[in-house]
Amino acid sequence: MDYKLIWSPQAIEDVDAIAEYIARDSLVYAESTVERIIQSPEKLCQFPKLGRVVPEKNHDSIRELFVFQYRIIYEIQKSEIHILAIVHGKRLIDDLL
């Protein structure tokens, strides 16, 4: 069964902010980073538990994938994958979710 991928408004804002920040130094690197961030969750449609459980939450349905130093935080809900946020690996997420 393929899961439906749903991006939250917060996750979209996060991607935009990441692109804007990286573009200050390199437009090319910003584009390639955003492309990887957008494409990486696609594989979750077939393999929803591919990412690891988010240590701060310790709940099997809240997981993360890594793209470079960014954490793609997602939640598995029935037949949907909800992309919740994209955060830098050094940022604490306790107050985000």
Secondary structure, 3 states (H helix, E strand, C coil): CCCEEEECHHHHHHHHHHHHHHHCCCHHHHHHHHHHHHHHHHHHHCCCCCCEECCCCCCCCEEEEEECCEEEEEEEECCEEEEEEEEECCCCCCCCC
